[in-house]
């Protein structure tokens, strides 16, 4: 018998994760769609693959899973306002944000992020109430800074443990 939804949410709150904005251009309107994700992870080195999960009832779901390419912006600690904005529903969030174009692909990226990853959509797996979107990395850049992390329903950042 599966665990309860409450216990499952407690497990999710116990896992710290980097905060990313995953964004794409809608194939029919070319408007930017995007969401805040803490589920972005590297998947494979050869070929270079990454993945993120998106819930079926998310407003941007249809656009994200039908896009041929997507951009991932791993946020810096100073970008909590962007993370909070993209965690909301509705198209107005993209109108309140500045994007920069990808260097290799037609994808929107958040300026000032800790890293930019440009991906071609490679595979999509439906699992439970989410789709797992796998991307083939075509371009990536990293920048100096501290990551924005999400843990126990709060934003924070990384602080190394003192060496002993």
N, C-alpha and C positions, 0 to 999 in steps of 0.2 A: 504494500500500500504506500503510495507517495506521501511525502511529508506535507504539512499544512502550508498554506500560503503565507501565514504569519511567520512561521519558522524559516521559510525560504527567503522572505524579505530580511530577516535578521542575518542570515548568511550573507546576503548581498551587501548589507551595511558593514559587515566585518571584513570585506575585501577592499583594500585601497586600490585605486586605479588612476592612471593618467587621464586627464580630461582633454578631449579632442572635439573639434568641430568637423563633421563630415558633411561635405557640400557637393552639389552637382548642379548642372543646368537641366531644367525640365526639357524633355525632348520635343514637346509640342510648342511651348511658349518661350523657351530659352531664358525663363526666369530662374533665379537662384533658389534652390531648396536646400535645407540643411537641418542638422540636429546636433545636439550635444551628445557625445558618446563617451562612456568610460569603458566600453567593450572593445576598443580598437587594440589589436595586438599583431605582432609579427607572426607569420605562420611558417614560412619556408625560406631558406636562403637560396636554393637553386631549384626552380626559378624563384626570384624574390617575390613572395606573396605576403599580403597582409589581409586582415579580415576585421569586420565589425558586425554587430548584430543590430537589427532594427525591428521594433515591434510592429505587428500587422496593423494595429489601429492608429499608428502615428500618421499625422496629416501628410507628411512627406513620403510615406511608404511607397506609393505607386510610382512616383517620380524617381525615387532613389533606386528602386529595384529594376526600373526600366532604363536607367541611364547607362550609357556605354562607358562612361568614365566618371571618376569622382576624385575630389581632393580632400586630404586630411590635414588639418592644422592642429598640431599638438600645442596646447596653450601654455603660456607662461603664467607665473603666479600673479602677475598684475592684470590678468584678463578674466577675472571672475565675472565682470559685468557681461562679457560676451557669452560666457558659459551659461549664465543665468538666462540671458535673452534667448539663446537657441534651445534651451530646455522647455520653452513655452510653445504653445500651438499657434498656428496661424502664419500667413505669408508676410505679415507686416514686419517680422523680425529681420528679414533680409533687407528691407528698405531702410532699416536703422543701422546698417553695417556697411563698412567699406571693404571691398574685396580687391585682391590683386589677381591677375591672371596667372595660370600655370605657365611654366616655361616650355614644357613639352606637350601638354594636353590642354584642351579647352575645359578647364576646371577652375572654380573659384577658391581662393585661399585667403586666410585671415592674415593681414599684415602684422608684423611684430611677434608672430608665433615662435615657439621654440623649435619647431620643425615643420616642413612642408613635404607632403608625400602625394605624388600624382599617380593615379592608378587607372588602368583599363579594367572594367568589370570582367572578371574571369569566370566565376561560377557563383550560383546562388543556391543555397540549400534551405528548404523550409523545415523548421524544427520547432514544434510546439507553437507558441504564439509569436514567434520571431522568424525572420529570415536571416541567414548568415550570408553576408556578401563578401566574397573573396575577390581581391584585386591584385592584378599583376603590376608591380611597381615599375613605372617608366622613368620617373625622375624623383629625386629626393634631395633635400637640403636641410642642414641643421644650423642652428644659431646659438649663441651664448645666452645663458639665462637659467632660471630655476623653473621647474615644472609646476603646473597647477595640478593638484591631486584632489581626489574626492574620496572621503572616508566618513562613515557613520552620518551620512546626509549633510556633510559640511565640506567646504573647500579648505585646502591647506597646501603646504609645500613640503619639500624634502629637506631634512636636516640630517647630515651624516652623524653616525654614532662616534663618540670620541674613541680614538685608537688607544688600545691598552698596551 
